[in-house]
Amino acid sequence: MSTVSPTAPQVPQVPRPARPGAGAPSSAALRRAGRTGRHWTEHGLVFVAPFLAVYGLFLVWPFLSGIGMSLTSENITASGAAFVGLDNYAEAVRDPEVWSSLWNTVWFTVLSTVPLVVVGLGLALLAHQLRVVQWLWRLSWFAPFLLPSGVVCLLFAQMIYPSGFGLADQLLASAGLEPGIGWLTDERYAMLSIVLTTVWWTVGFNFLLYLAALQAIPLHLYEAAELDGAGAWRRLWHITLPMLHRTTGLIVVLQVLASLKIFDQVYLMTGGGPDDSTRPILQYVYQQGFTGYRIGYASAVSYLFFALILTVSLVQPWLSRRHRAEEAAK
């Protein structure tokens, strides 16, 4: 008969106290880490230095230099300049020509932004539904955006001017309407002619953004809506347009900023006329600086306009944060 000896009790292992400084990096390791950090920092600065040099030379320095000139009576001959403080800014605020030019700029922005957004969306919806030679439609609608502004303006100027002989008047005459409209010489039509030229020229960019956003919408949303009996219009209003909300906000902000900076079309097609009815604020800055030789005053006007553009550019981040907050609240 075997006997079972009792199991010896287990003695718990008490951990040894750590030695002072155990687990902490040694001074040699710290020196190696410091050398490694400096090594990467030095190489990072080497790679970033060319960009910083170009950025400082062509953006930071002109920006600061322009602010300095706006505080002086600087002229294009660079002689006799004196510090005038904020006098140029005060004069710009009181100048009726500044306000009229700014109104022309804002009016052009209002007239051009709406059709550029609506037409861009319509072309994108049409191209997204096409299944035959889709690449040709995309190319034909986006190609005008690749043309230089000078080519576009000269092309449209030949189409609508001189009155009575341009293509537009010939089409009116063939339709039995009265030709001879002053497309670029009549205050009623000059701004509209510039807007039409701008829409044809730049709508391709908005079209491309909308088309990319349409292709990113999940197809199962449309399939589920179709199974529920939703027609084409209901799918458009309840699926497509809400899914394009962010893209539309981005396009509106970008288009407003681009329209506020209009210069080429007006300068090449009407020169700001007739009777300064189409002159934008940037052309007024050009006239004051390079025709009136008042560089200091032109700089002050341009920085006031820059403040307006900066304010508008902050709308997009604010709208994005507000939209994300609303979605989070739901």
LOMAR-799119 format. One record per residue: x, y, z of N, C-alpha, C in turn. Coordinates in steps of 0.1 Angstrom, whole numbers, plus 2048, in hexadecimal, padded with zeros to 3 digits. Layout:
<sites>
  nx  ny  nz cax cay caz  cx  cy  cz
   X   Y   Z   X   Y   Z   X   Y   Z
...
</sites>
This chain:
<sites>
  nx  ny  nz cax cay caz  cx  cy  cz
 809 7F4 800 800 800 800 809 80C 800
 806 815 7F6 80E 821 7F4 809 82C 7FD
 812 834 800 80E 840 808 811 84C 800
 809 857 801 80B 863 7FA 810 86E 804
 81B 873 801 821 87D 80A 81A 88A 807
 818 892 811 811 89F 810 81A 8A9 808
 813 8B1 800 81A 8BB 7F7 820 8C6 7FF
 82D 8C9 7FC 833 8D4 804 82D 8E1 800
 82B 8EA 80A 825 8F7 807 82D 8FF 7FE
 827 907 7F5 82D 910 7EC 831 91D 7F3
 83E 921 7F2 842 92D 7F8 841 938 7ED
 839 943 7F0 838 94D 7E6 845 955 7E3
 847 958 7D7 853 95F 7D3 851 96E 7D4
 859 973 7DD 858 982 7DF 861 989 7D5
 85C 992 7CD 864 999 7C3 86F 9A1 7C9
 87B 9A1 7C3 886 9A8 7C8 884 9B7 7C5
 888 9C0 7CF 886 9CE 7CC 890 9D2 7C1
 88B 9DB 7B8 893 9DF 7AD 89E 9E8 7B1
 8A9 9E7 7AA 8B4 9EF 7AD 8B1 9FD 7A9
 8B7 A06 7B0 8B5 A14 7AC 8BA A17 79E
 8B1 A1D 796 8B5 A1F 788 8B2 A14 77E
 8AD A08 784 8AA 9FD 77B 89E A00 772
 89F 9FD 766 894 9FF 75C 894 A0D 756
 89C A16 75C 89D A24 756 8A8 A24 74C
 8A7 A2C 741 8B1 A2C 737 8BE A32 73D
 8C9 A2C 738 8D6 A30 73D 8D9 A3E 736
 8E4 A44 73C 8E8 A51 736 8ED A4F 728
 8F4 A43 725 8F8 A40 717 8ED A3F 70E
 8E2 A38 712 8D6 A37 70A 8D0 A44 707
 8CF A4D 711 8CA A5A 70F 8D2 A62 705
 8DF A61 706 8E8 A68 6FC 8E6 A63 6EE
 8E4 A55 6ED 8E2 A50 6E0 8D4 A54 6DA
 8CA A55 6E3 8BD A59 6DE 8BD A68 6DA
 8C5 A70 6E2 8C6 A7E 6DF 8CD A80 6D1
 8D7 A78 6CF 8DE A79 6C2 8D5 A75 6B7
 8CD A6A 6B9 8C4 A66 6AF 8B9 A71 6AC
 8B4 A77 6B7 8AA A81 6B5 8B0 A8D 6AD
 8BC A91 6B1 8C2 A9C 6A9 8C5 A98 69B
 8C8 A8B 699 8CB A87 68B 8BF A88 682
 8B4 A83 688 8A7 A84 67F 8A3 A93 67E
 8A5 A9B 688 8A1 AA9 687 8A9 AB0 67D
 8B6 AAD 67D 8BE AB4 673 8BB AB0 665
 8B8 AA3 663 8B4 A9E 656 8A7 AA3 652
 89E AA4 65B 890 AAA 658 891 AB8 654
 899 AC0 65B 89B ACE 657 8A1 ACF 649
 8AA AC6 646 8B1 AC7 639 8A6 AC4 62E
 89D ABB 630 893 AB8 626 889 AC3 625
 886 ACA 630 87B AD4 630 881 AE2 62C
 88E AE3 62E 894 AF1 62B 891 AF6 61D
 892 AEF 612 88E AF5 605 880 AFA 605
 876 AF3 60A 869 AF8 60A 867 B04 612
 86E B04 61E 86D B10 627 873 B1C 621
 87E B1A 619 885 B25 613 87C B2B 608
 876 B22 600 86D B27 5F5 860 B2E 5FB
 85B B27 605 84F B2D 60C 852 B3B 612
 85D B3C 618 860 B49 61E 864 B53 614
 86A B4F 609 86E B59 5FF 863 B5E 5F7
 859 B55 5F3 84F B59 5EA 841 B5B 5F1
 840 B58 5FD 833 B5A 604 834 B63 611
 83D B5E 61A 83E B66 627 844 B74 625
 84F B74 61E 855 B81 61C 84C B8B 614
 846 B87 608 83D B90 601 832 B95 60A
 82C B8B 612 821 B8F 61A 825 B9A 625
 830 B98 62B 835 BA2 635 839 BAF 62E
 83F BAD 623 843 BB9 61B 837 BC1 617
 82D BBA 612 821 BC2 60E 81A BC9 61A
 81A BC3 625 814 BCA 631 81C BD6 634
 82A BD5 633 832 BE1 635 82F BEC 62B
 82D BE8 61E 82A BF2 614 81D BF9 616
 813 BF1 61B 805 BF6 61D 805 C01 628
 810 C02 630 810 C0C 63B 818 C18 636
 81C C19 62A 824 C24 625 81E C2A 618
 823 C35 614 81F C3B 607 827 C36 5FC
 82B C2A 5FB 833 C24 5F1 82D C26 5E3
 836 C29 5DA 831 C2B 5CC 83A C22 5C3
 837 C20 5B7 83D C17 5AE 84C C1B 5AB
 84F C28 5AD 85C C2D 5AA 866 C2B 5B6
 860 C26 5C2 868 C23 5CE 86F C2F 5D3
 869 C3B 5D1 870 C47 5D6 865 C50 5DE
 86A C56 5E9 861 C5E 5F1 857 C57 5F9
 859 C4A 5FC 850 C43 605 851 C48 613
 845 C49 61A 845 C4D 628 83B C45 62F
 83E C43 63C 835 C3B 644 828 C43 647
 81C C3D 643 80F C43 645 806 C3C 64F
 80B C31 654 803 C29 65E 7F7 C23 657
 7EB C25 65D 7DF C1F 658 7D7 C28 64F
 7DE C33 64A 7D7 C3C 641 7D2 C36 634
 7DA C2D 62E 7D6 C26 622 7C9 C1E 624
 7C9 C17 630 7BD C0E 633 7B1 C17 635
 7B2 C22 63C 7A7 C2B 63E 7A2 C31 631
 7AB C34 628 7A7 C39 61B 7A0 C2F 613
 7A5 C22 613 79E C18 60C 790 C15 611
 78E C16 61E 780 C14 623 777 C20 61E
 77C C2C 61C 774 C37 618 773 C38 609
 77B C31 601 77C C32 5F3 76F C2B 5EC
 767 C33 5E5 75B C2D 5DF 75F C23 5D4
 76B C25 5CD 76F C1C 5C3 772 C0F 5C8
 777 C0E 5D4 77A C01 5DB 76D BF9 5DD
 763 C00 5E1 756 BFA 5E4 74F BF6 5D7
 74F BFE 5CD 749 BFA 5C0 750 BEE 5BA
 75D BEE 5BB 765 BE3 5B5 762 BD6 5BD
 761 BD8 5CA 75E BCC 5D3 750 BC7 5D0
 746 BD0 5CE 739 BCC 5CA 739 BC4 5BD
 740 BC9 5B3 741 BC1 5A6 747 BB4 5A8
 751 BB2 5B1 756 BA5 5B4 74C B9C 5BB
 745 BA1 5C5 73B B99 5CC 730 B96 5C2
 72B B9F 5BA 721 B9C 5B1 725 B91 5A7
 731 B92 5A2 736 B87 599 736 B7A 5A0
 73A B7A 5AD 73B B6E 5B5 72D B67 5B6
 723 B70 5B9 715 B6B 5BB 710 B65 5AD
 712 B6C 5A2 70D B68 596 714 B5B 591
 721 B59 594 728 B4E 58F 728 B41 597
 727 B43 5A5 727 B38 5AD 71C B2E 5AC
 710 B34 5AB 704 B2B 5AA 704 B23 59D
 706 B28 591 706 B1F 585 712 B16 585
 71D B1A 58B 729 B11 58B 726 B05 594
 71F B07 59F 71C AFB 5A7 711 AF3 5A1
 706 AF9 59C 6FB AF2 597 6FE AEB 58A
 705 AF2 581 709 AEB 574 713 AE0 576
 71D AE3 57F 726 AD8 582 720 ACC 588
 716 ACD 591 70F AC2 596 707 ABB 58B
 700 AC3 582 6F8 ABD 578 701 AB5 56E
 70C ABA 56A 715 AB3 561 71B AA6 567
 71E AA7 574 723 A9B 57B 718 A90 57C
 70C A94 57F 701 A8A 57F 6FF A84 572
 700 A8C 567 6FE A86 55A 709 A7D 556
 716 A81 559 721 A79 555 721 A6C 55E
 71C A6D 56A 71C A61 573 712 A56 56E
 708 A5B 567 6FE A52 562 701 A4C 554
 70A A53 54C 70D A4F 53F 715 A42 53F
 712 A39 536 71A A2D 535 721 A2B 527
 71F A35 51E 725 A34 511 72F A3F 510
 73B A3C 50C 747 A45 50A 747 A4F 516
 746 A4A 522 746 A52 52E 752 A5B 52F
 75E A56 52A 76A A5D 52B 76A A6A 522
 763 A69 517 762 A74 50E 75A A7F 514
 74F A7C 51B 747 A86 521 74F A8D 52C
 756 A85 534 75E A8B 53F 769 A94 539
 76F A90 52F 77A A98 529 774 AA5 523
 769 AA4 51C 764 AB0 515 75F ABA 51F
 75A AB6 52B 755 AC0 534 760 AC5 53D
 76B ABE 53F 776 AC2 547 781 ACA 53F
 782 AC7 532 78C ACD 52A 78D ADC 52A
 782 AE4 52A 783 AF3 52A 78B AF8 537
 78A AF1 542 791 AF5 54E 7A0 AF5 54C
 7A5 AED 543 7B3 AEC 540 7B9 AF8 537
 7B0 B00 531 7B4 B0A 528 7B9 B16 530
 7C3 B1E 52B 7C7 B2A 532 7BC B35 531
 7BC B3E 53B 7B1 B48 53B 7B2 B51 52F
 7BE B54 529 7BE B5C 51D 7B8 B56 511
 7B9 B49 510 7B3 B42 504 7A4 B42 506
 79F B3F 512 790 B3F 514 78A B4D 512
 791 B57 517 78B B65 515 78B B6A 507
 796 B67 500 797 B6B 4F2 78C B63 4E9
 78A B56 4ED 781 B4E 4E6 773 B54 4E7
 76F B57 4F3 761 B5C 4F6 760 B6A 4F1
 76B B72 4F1 76A B80 4EC 767 B7F 4DD
 76D B76 4D6 76B B75 4C7 75C B70 4C5
 757 B68 4CE 749 B63 4CC 73F B6D 4CE
 741 B77 4D7 736 B80 4DB 73A B8E 4D7
 745 B91 4D2 749 B9F 4CE 751 B9E 4C1
 74F BA8 4B8 747 BB4 4B9 738 BB1 4B7
 730 BB9 4BD 722 BB7 4BC 71D BB7 4AE
 714 BAE 4AB 70F BAD 49D 717 BA4 494
 723 BA1 498 72B B98 48F 730 B8B 497
 72F B8B 4A4 733 B80 4AC 72A B74 4AA
 72E B68 4AF 727 B5C 4AD 719 B5D 4B5
 71A B63 4C1 70D B64 4C9 703 B6D 4C1
 707 B78 4BB 6FD B80 4B4 6F8 B79 4A8
 701 B71 4A1 6FD B6A 495 6F2 B5F 499
 6F4 B59 4A4 6EA B4F 4A9 6DD B56 4AC
 6DD B62 4B2 6D1 B6A 4B5 6CA B6E 4A8
 6D2 B72 49E 6CC B76 491 6C5 B6A 48A
 6CC B5E 48B 6C6 B52 485 6B9 B4E 48C
 6B8 B51 498 6AC B4E 4A0 6A1 B58 49E
 6A3 B63 496 69A B6D 494 69A B78 49F
 6A4 B78 4A8 6A5 B82 4B2 6AE B8D 4AD
 6AD B99 4B5 6B5 BA4 4B1 6C3 BA3 4B5
 6CD BA3 4AC 6DB BA2 4AF 6E0 BB0 4B4
 6ED BB1 4B5 6F3 BBE 4B9 6F3 BC1 4C8
 6F3 BB7 4D0 6F3 BB9 4DE 701 BBC 4E3
 703 BC6 4EB 710 BCA 4F0 714 BC0 4FB
 719 BB4 4F8 71C BAA 502 727 BAF 50C
 731 BB6 506 73C BBB 50F 73C BCA 511
 733 BD1 50A 733 BE0 50B 726 BE5 512
 71D BDD 515 711 BE1 51C 711 BDC 52A
 70E BE5 533 70F BE2 542 706 BD7 545
 6FB BD5 53E 6F1 BCB 541 6F6 BBD 53E
 6FF BBC 534 703 BAF 52F 712 BAC 532
 71A BB5 535 729 BB3 536 72C BA9 541
 726 BAB 54D 729 BA2 558 724 B94 555
 718 B93 54F 712 B86 54C 71B B7F 542
 721 B86 538 72A B80 52F 736 B7A 535
 73C B82 53F 747 B7D 547 744 B70 54F
 738 B71 555 733 B65 55D 732 B59 554
 72C B5B 548 72A B4F 53F 737 B4A 53B
 741 B52 538 74E B4D 534 755 B46 540
 753 B4B 54C 759 B44 557 753 B37 55A
 745 B36 559 73E B29 55B 743 B1F 551
 744 B22 544 748 B18 53A 757 B14 53D
 75F B1D 542 76D B1B 544 770 B12 550
 76A B15 55B 76E B0F 568 764 B05 56D
 759 B02 567 74F AF8 56D 755 AEA 56D
 75F AE7 565 765 ADA 564 76B AD6 571
 770 ADF 579 776 ADC 586 76C AD7 590
 761 ADE 591 756 ADA 599 74F ACD 595
 74E ACC 588 749 ABF 582 752 AB3 586
 75F AB5 586 768 AAA 58A 766 AA6 599
 765 AB0 5A2 763 AAE 5B0 756 AA7 5B3
 74B AAB 5AC 73E AA5 5AE 73E A97 5A9
 745 A94 59D 745 A87 598 74D A7D 5A1
 758 A82 5A7 75F A79 5B0 756 A76 5BD
 74F A80 5C1 746 A7E 5CD 73B A74 5CA
 735 A75 5BE 72A A6C 5BA 72F A5E 5B9
 73B A5C 5B4 740 A4E 5B3 743 A48 5C1
 744 A51 5CB 747 A4C 5D9 73A A48 5E0
 72E A4B 5DB 722 A48 5E2 71F A39 5E1
 71D A32 5EC 71B A23 5EB 70E A20 5E3
 710 A16 5DA 705 A12 5D1 6F9 A0B 5D9
 6FC A05 5E4 6F2 9FE 5EB 6E7 A08 5F1
 6EA A15 5F2 6E0 A1F 5F7 6D6 A20 5EC
 6DA A21 5DF 6D1 A22 5D4 6C9 A15 5D2
 6CF A0A 5D4 6C8 9FD 5D2 6BD 9FC 5DD
 6C0 9FF 5E9 6B6 9FE 5F4 6AB A08 5F2
 6AE A14 5ED 6A3 A1E 5EA 69B A19 5DF
 6A1 A13 5D5 699 A0E 5C9 690 A03 5CD
 695 9FA 5D6 68C 9EF 5DB 680 9F5 5E3
 682 A00 5EA 677 A06 5F1 66E A0E 5E9
 671 A0F 5DC 668 A16 5D3 66B A24 5D0
 677 A29 5D4 67B A36 5D2 67E A39 5C3
 679 A43 5BD 67C A47 5B0 689 A4E 5AE
 68C A52 5A2 699 A59 59F 69A A66 5A7
 68F A6E 5A7 690 A7B 5AD 691 A79 5BC
 68A A70 5C2 68B A6E 5D1 699 A69 5D4
 69F A60 5CC 6AD A5C 5CF 6B6 A68 5CE
 6B4 A71 5C4 6BC A7D 5C3 6BB A86 5CF
 6AF A88 5D4 6AD A92 5DF 6B1 A8C 5EC
 6AF A7F 5EE 6B1 A79 5FB 6BE A71 5FD
 6C5 A6E 5F2 6D1 A67 5F3 6DD A6F 5ED
 6DB A73 5E0 6E7 A79 5D9 6EA A86 5DF
 6E1 A8F 5E0 6E4 A9D 5E5 6E9 A9D 5F3
 6E2 A96 5FC 6E8 A95 60A 6F6 A90 60B
 6F9 A86 602 706 A80 602 711 A89 5FC
 70C A93 5F4 715 A9D 5EE 716 AAA 5F6
 711 AA9 603 710 AB6 60B 71E ABC 60D
 728 AB3 611 735 AB9 614 73C ABD 607
 73A AB6 5FD 740 ABA 5F0 73B AC7 5EB
 72E AC9 5ED 728 AD6 5E9 72D AE1 5F1
 72E ADF 5FE 734 AEA 607 742 AED 602
 74A AE3 5FF 758 AE6 5FB 758 AED 5EE
 750 AE9 5E4 750 AF0 5D7 74B AFE 5D8
 741 B01 5E1 73C B0E 5E2 747 B17 5E8
 74E B13 5F2 759 B1B 5F8 764 B1D 5EE
 768 B13 5E7 773 B14 5DD 76F B1D 5D2
 762 B1C 5CD 75E B24 5C2 75C B33 5C7
 758 B36 5D3 757 B43 5D7 765 B4A 5D8
 76E B42 5DD 77C B48 5DE 782 B4A 5D0
 77F B41 5C7 784 B43 5B9 77E B4F 5B2
 771 B51 5B4 769 B5C 5AE 76D B69 5B4
 770 B6A 5C1 774 B76 5C7 782 B7B 5C1
 78A B72 5BC 797 B76 5B7 797 B78 5A8
 78B B7A 5A2 78A B7C 594 793 B88 58F
 79A B86 584 7A1 B91 57E 7A3 B8F 56F
 7A8 B83 56B 7AB B80 55D 7A0 B83 554
 794 B7D 557 789 B7E 54D 785 B8C 54B
 784 B94 556 780 BA2 554 78A BAA 54D
 797 BA8 551 7A1 BB0 54B 7A3 BAE 53C
 7A1 BA1 538 7A2 B9E 52A 796 BA1 521
 78A BA0 527 77E BA1 51F 778 BAF 51F
 778 BB6 52B 772 BC3 52B 77B BCE 531
 786 BCA 537 78F BD4 53D 789 BDB 549
 77E BD5 54E 777 BDB 55A 76B BE3 555
 769 BE6 549 75E BEE 544 752 BE5 542
 747 BEB 53C 746 BFA 539 744 C02 546
 74B C0D 546 749 C17 552 74C C10 55F
 756 C07 55F 75B C00 56C 750 BF7 571
 746 BF3 56A 73B BEB 56F 73F BDD 571
 74A BD8 56C 74F BCB 56E 75D BCA 575
 762 BD6 579 770 BD6 57E 770 BCF 58C
 777 BC5 58E 778 BBE 59B 782 BC6 5A4
 783 BC2 5B1 78B BC8 5BA 79A BC6 5B7
 79D BBA 5B2 7AC BB8 5AE 7B0 BC1 5A3
 7A7 BC4 599 7AB BCD 58F 7AD BDB 594
 7A5 BDF 59E 7A7 BEC 5A4 7B4 BED 5AB
 7B8 BE2 5B2 7C5 BE1 5B8 7D0 BE3 5AE
 7CF BDC 5A3 7D8 BDD 598 7D9 BEB 592
 7CE BF1 591 7CE BFF 58B 7D4 C09 595
 7D2 C07 5A2 7D8 C10 5AC 7E7 C0E 5AD
 7EB C02 5AC 7F9 BFF 5AE 802 C01 5A2
 7FD BFD 596 805 BFE 58A 801 C09 580
 7F5 C0E 581 7F1 C1A 579 7F2 C27 581
 7ED C26 58D 7EE C32 596 7FA C33 59E
 803 C29 59D 810 C29 5A4 80F C2A 5B3
 804 C26 5B9 802 C27 5C7 803 C19 5CD
 80F C14 5CF 811 C06 5D3 80D C05 5E2
 80F C0F 5EA 80B C0E 5F8 7FC C0D 5F9
 7F5 C15 5F2 7E6 C15 5F3 7E1 C08 5ED
 7E6 C04 5E2 7E2 BF7 5DC 7E4 BEB 5E5
 7EF BEC 5ED 7F2 BE1 5F6 7E7 BE1 601
 7E3 BED 606 7D9 BED 611 7CC BE8 60C
 7C8 BEB 600 7BB BE6 5FA 7BC BD7 5F9
 7C8 BD2 5F4 7C9 BC3 5F2 7C8 BBC 5FF
 7CE BC2 60A 7CD BBB 617 7C0 BBB 61D
 7B8 BC6 61B 7AA BC6 61F 7A2 BBB 618
 7A5 BB9 60B 79E BAF 603 7A3 BA1 608
 7B0 BA0 60B 7B5 B93 611 7AE B8F 61D
 7AB B99 626 7A4 B96 632 796 B91 62F
 78F B96 625 782 B91 621 783 B82 61C
 78D B7F 613 78F B72 60E 792 B68 61A
 79A B6C 623 79E B64 62E 791 B61 637
 788 B6A 638 77C B68 640 773 B5E 639
 772 B5F 62B 76A B55 624 770 B47 624
 77E B47 624 784 B3A 624 782 B32 631
 77F B39 63C 77D B33 648 76F B2D 64A
 767 B2F 640 759 B2A 640 759 B1B 63F
 761 B15 636 761 B07 633 765 AFF 640
 76F B02 647 772 AFB 654 767 AFC 65E
 761 B08 65F 756 B0A 668 74A B02 664
 747 B01 657 73B AF9 653 73E AEA 655
 74B AE6 653 74E AD8 655 74D AD4 664
 752 ADD 66D 750 ADA 67B 741 ADA 680
 73A AE3 67A 72B AE3 67E 724 AD7 679
 728 AD2 66C 721 AC6 667 725 ABA 66F
 732 AB9 673 736 AAD 67C 72F AAE 689
 72D ABA 68F 726 ABB 69C 718 AB7 69B
 711 ABA 690 703 AB7 68E 702 AA7 68C
 70B AA2 685 70B A93 683 70D A8C 690
 717 A91 698 719 A8B 6A5 70D A8C 6AF
 706 A97 6AD 6FA A99 6B6 6EF A90 6B3
 6EF A8B 6A6 6E4 A82 6A2 6E7 A74 6A8
</sites>
